[in-house]
Amino acid sequence: MDHSELKKKALKRKDVRVAYEALETEFTLLRDLLKARQSAGLTQAEIAERMGTKAPAVTRLESSLSSGKHSPSIATLKKYAQALGCRLEIKVVADHNPSP
């Protein structure tokens, strides 16, 4: 069973689907950061150097977004974006299905 088949099977369970959907923002941000880093042709070590930190800190930052266990600060995300020659944009978007 490959990753996409496993994901499809797991998302049939409501509890898994709810937990997965709760991390949508983090997954989207992580995809955007990794895509920008790839486009810039930079390694984690190179990003770390530009941020004035060490490579393991960048590894933790990227992995924290996929695990949902830690939320990096806006300042850290801005530094990461700047190290890529980008800027960070944060938006508040109306929810079409607001909770009561």
C-alpha angles and dihedrals in degrees: 000000000000127000097266092050091048091048092049091050093046094048090059086074110084095217092052092045092051092049092046093049090049088063095049094109092050092047091050092049092048092050090050093049094047092046091050091048091049092048090051089050092231131144125220088255092054092049089049092052091051090048092049094244139096128275095250089061090057090046089052091047093052094043093046090062092056095044098045089217095116133027112213116222121258088243091058092047090049091052090050092050092047090050086059092049090252137110129234119241122192121189137184110219126191113253112231090208105040119189117242 
